[in-house]
Amino acid sequence: MTDAMSDSGRGVLVTGSSRGVGAATARAFAQRGDRVAVHYRGAKESARAVLDSLPGTGHVLLGADLASPEETQRLAADAAQALGRVDVLVNNAALFLDPAAGGSRRGDHRVTDTDYDSWVRAWQTTLATNLLGPANLTFCVARHMMEVPPADGRPVGRVVNVGSRGAYRGEPDVPAYGASKAGLHAFGQSMAVALAPHGISVTSLAPGFIATDMAAQLLDGPAGDQIRGQSPFGRVATPEEVAGAIVGLAEPAAEWTSGAVVDFNGASYLR
């Protein structure tokens, strides 16, 4: 038996947990007593800082590019080995090609303004990470959940996808992002039906604007008041609030939320 397997709590894999919502989610699960695999793509030092901040023991740091099917498969296997088993998968990692970023990260692909090559590149890059990555990782982790039942024999697996209100209200500057999140919501519902007979529930959370470090410049700028004003609460969500919702959806008692897409936008967008 490995050290990780001897620790209490569930095994949890949180993708994109080097910062923002992912980091807050990793901390929230660790505070609950779970063992967490902190995943990163390129920000290894930031991810290590998150790992070092987690309470408890049995946590692990894992790197992988979710746009690569091979690296994604390896991530699932490494998480299962390091944690002993994966009980909860949080598909949080996502690529948002920020139209305000400028330079090589500029991702504005508004259909009226971009050239065809940029349009194709934006769609291929975004879908590879935001939709195909979670789909491939869910396949690998779900198969593990089915093949390695808990010691008490009760299959209790949880998958939580982090989507976006942009799947519904539209993202005209970055349409590939909105479409990728709509696809993630639909994928989650398909998996909810497919995996329920195996005791695995799949739920999606659709947040609105979140006050992450990456968004700080935008929130502190001229557009900040307009963004906060989208919600009647007059503010945006914190990463910790989103993390709390994710942890709640992954609770053993939350099985009956399976198949739902839960809006989490402070009434900033109603449907």
C-alpha positions in Angstrom: 0.0 0.0 0.0 1.4 3.4 -0.9 1.5 6.3 1.5 -1.2 8.1 -0.6 -3.5 5.1 -0.3 -3.1 4.9 3.5 -4.2 8.5 3.9 -7.8 9.3 4.6 -10.1 11.1 2.1 -10.8 10.8 -1.5 -8.4 11.0 -4.4 -9.1 14.2 -6.4 -7.6 15.4 -9.7 -8.1 19.1 -10.4 -6.9 20.2 -13.8 -5.5 23.7 -14.3 -4.9 24.1 -10.6 -1.7 26.3 -10.7 -3.8 29.5 -10.1 -7.3 31.0 -10.0 -10.3 28.8 -9.6 -8.2 25.6 -9.9 -5.9 26.6 -7.1 -8.8 27.6 -4.9 -10.5 24.2 -5.7 -7.4 22.2 -4.8 -7.3 24.0 -1.5 -11.0 23.5 -0.8 -10.7 19.7 -1.4 -7.6 19.5 0.7 -9.3 21.4 3.6 -12.1 18.8 3.3 -9.5 16.1 4.0 -9.1 14.8 0.4 -5.8 14.0 -1.4 -5.3 16.3 -4.4 -3.4 16.0 -7.6 -2.4 19.5 -8.6 -2.2 19.7 -12.4 -0.4 22.3 -14.5 0.6 22.7 -18.1 3.5 25.1 -18.1 3.4 27.0 -14.8 5.2 24.5 -12.7 6.5 26.8 -10.0 3.1 28.3 -9.4 1.6 24.9 -9.2 4.3 23.8 -6.7 3.4 26.8 -4.6 -0.2 25.7 -4.6 0.9 22.2 -3.7 3.0 23.5 -0.8 0.0 25.5 0.5 -2.3 22.5 0.8 -3.2 21.2 4.3 -2.9 17.5 4.9 -0.7 14.9 3.2 -0.8 12.6 0.1 -1.0 15.5 -2.4 1.0 15.3 -5.7 2.1 17.6 -8.5 1.5 16.5 -12.1 2.1 18.2 -15.4 0.5 17.5 -18.8 -0.7 19.3 -21.9 -4.4 18.4 -22.2 -4.3 19.2 -25.9 -2.1 16.0 -26.2 -4.1 12.7 -26.1 -0.9 10.9 -25.0 -0.1 13.3 -22.2 -3.7 13.3 -21.1 -3.7 9.5 -20.8 -0.5 9.6 -18.9 -1.9 12.2 -16.5 -4.9 10.0 -15.6 -2.5 7.0 -15.0 -0.1 9.1 -12.9 -2.9 10.5 -10.8 -4.3 7.1 -10.1 -0.9 5.7 -9.1 0.0 8.7 -7.0 -3.3 9.0 -5.2 -4.1 5.3 -5.0 -7.3 5.9 -6.8 -9.2 8.9 -8.4 -12.6 9.4 -6.9 -13.2 12.9 -8.2 -12.2 14.6 -11.4 -12.6 18.3 -11.9 -12.2 19.4 -15.5 -11.3 23.0 -14.8 -8.3 23.7 -17.2 -9.3 25.9 -20.1 -7.8 28.2 -22.7 -9.3 31.6 -23.1 -7.7 33.5 -26.0 -8.0 36.9 -24.5 -8.8 39.6 -27.1 -7.4 42.2 -24.8 -4.1 40.5 -24.1 -2.2 41.6 -27.2 1.0 40.2 -28.6 1.4 36.5 -29.2 -1.5 35.7 -26.9 -4.0 37.8 -28.8 -6.9 35.6 -29.5 -9.6 37.9 -30.8 -11.3 36.0 -33.7 -14.4 38.0 -34.3 -15.8 36.7 -37.6 -16.0 40.2 -39.0 -12.4 41.2 -38.2 -10.1 38.2 -38.3 -8.4 36.5 -41.2 -9.1 32.9 -42.1 -5.8 31.4 -40.9 -6.2 33.0 -37.5 -9.8 31.9 -37.3 -8.9 28.2 -37.9 -5.9 28.4 -35.5 -8.1 29.8 -32.7 -10.7 27.1 -33.1 -8.3 24.3 -33.3 -6.3 25.5 -30.3 -9.3 26.2 -28.1 -11.2 23.0 -28.8 -8.2 20.9 -28.3 -7.7 22.1 -24.7 -11.3 23.0 -23.7 -13.3 20.2 -25.1 -11.2 17.3 -26.4 -8.9 17.5 -23.4 -11.7 17.1 -20.8 -13.4 14.4 -23.0 -10.2 12.3 -23.2 -9.4 12.8 -19.6 -12.9 11.8 -18.5 -12.7 8.7 -20.6 -9.4 7.6 -18.9 -10.5 8.5 -15.4 -14.0 7.0 -15.7 -12.5 3.8 -16.9 -10.3 3.8 -13.9 -13.2 4.5 -11.6 -15.1 1.5 -13.1 -12.1 -0.8 -12.9 -10.9 0.1 -9.4 -13.9 0.2 -7.0 -13.6 1.6 -3.5 -12.6 -0.8 -0.7 -16.2 -0.8 0.6 -17.5 -1.8 -2.8 -19.7 1.2 -3.3 -18.9 2.9 -6.6 -19.0 6.7 -5.9 -17.3 8.6 -8.6 -17.7 12.3 -9.3 -16.9 14.4 -12.4 -17.4 18.2 -12.3 -16.9 20.1 -15.5 -16.3 23.9 -15.2 -18.2 25.4 -18.1 -19.2 29.1 -18.6 -22.2 31.3 -18.9 -20.6 32.2 -22.2 -22.0 29.0 -23.6 -25.4 30.6 -23.4 -25.0 34.3 -23.8 -22.4 34.1 -26.6 -18.8 35.2 -26.9 -18.6 37.3 -30.1 -14.9 38.2 -29.7 -13.9 34.7 -28.8 -16.6 32.4 -30.3 -14.4 29.3 -30.0 -14.4 29.7 -26.2 -18.2 30.0 -26.0 -18.6 27.0 -28.3 -16.1 24.9 -26.4 -18.0 25.5 -23.1 -21.3 24.7 -24.7 -19.8 21.5 -26.0 -18.4 20.7 -22.5 -21.9 21.1 -21.0 -23.4 18.8 -23.6 -20.6 16.3 -23.2 -21.2 16.3 -19.4 -24.9 15.4 -19.9 -24.0 12.6 -22.3 -21.5 11.2 -19.7 -24.1 11.6 -16.9 -26.4 9.1 -18.7 -23.5 6.8 -19.7 -21.8 6.6 -16.4 -24.8 6.6 -14.0 -25.1 2.8 -14.1 -21.5 2.6 -12.8 -22.2 4.9 -9.8 -20.5 7.9 -11.4 -22.3 11.3 -11.5 -21.3 14.1 -13.9 -22.3 17.7 -13.3 -21.3 21.0 -15.0 -20.9 24.4 -13.3 -21.4 27.5 -15.5 -19.8 30.5 -13.8 -20.0 34.1 -14.8 -17.1 36.6 -14.4 -14.6 35.6 -11.7 -12.2 37.9 -9.8 -9.0 35.9 -10.7 -5.5 37.4 -10.8 -5.7 37.4 -14.6 -8.8 39.4 -14.5 -7.6 42.0 -12.0 -6.3 44.5 -14.7 -9.7 44.4 -16.4 -11.7 44.7 -13.2 -9.5 47.6 -12.1 -9.8 49.4 -15.5 -12.6 51.4 -17.2 -14.7 48.3 -17.8 -14.7 47.2 -14.2 -17.9 48.9 -13.1 -19.8 47.6 -16.2 -18.6 44.1 -15.5 -19.6 44.2 -11.8 -22.9 45.8 -12.8 -23.9 42.8 -14.8 -25.0 41.2 -11.5 -27.6 42.8 -9.3 -25.2 42.0 -6.4 -22.9 44.6 -8.0 -19.8 42.4 -7.9 -18.3 39.3 -9.5 -17.6 35.9 -8.0 -14.4 35.0 -6.1 -12.4 31.9 -6.9 -13.2 30.6 -3.5 -17.0 30.8 -4.1 -16.6 28.9 -7.3 -14.4 26.3 -5.6 -17.1 25.9 -2.9 -19.7 25.1 -5.5 -17.4 22.6 -7.2 -16.7 20.8 -3.9 -20.5 20.8 -3.1 -21.3 19.2 -6.5 -18.7 16.5 -5.8 -20.0 15.5 -2.4 -21.1 11.9 -2.0 -24.7 13.1 -1.3 -24.9 15.2 -4.5 -25.4 12.3 -6.8 -28.9 13.5 -7.9 -27.4 16.6 -9.5 -25.9 14.4 -12.2 -26.7 15.7 -15.7 -27.4 19.3 -14.5 -25.7 22.4 -15.8 -25.7 24.7 -12.7 -25.7 28.4 -13.4 -23.3 30.3 -11.0 -23.3 33.9 -12.2 -25.0 36.0 -9.5 -28.1 36.5 -11.7 -26.0 38.2 -14.3 -27.4 36.0 -17.0 -30.8 34.2 -16.7 -32.1 31.6 -19.1 
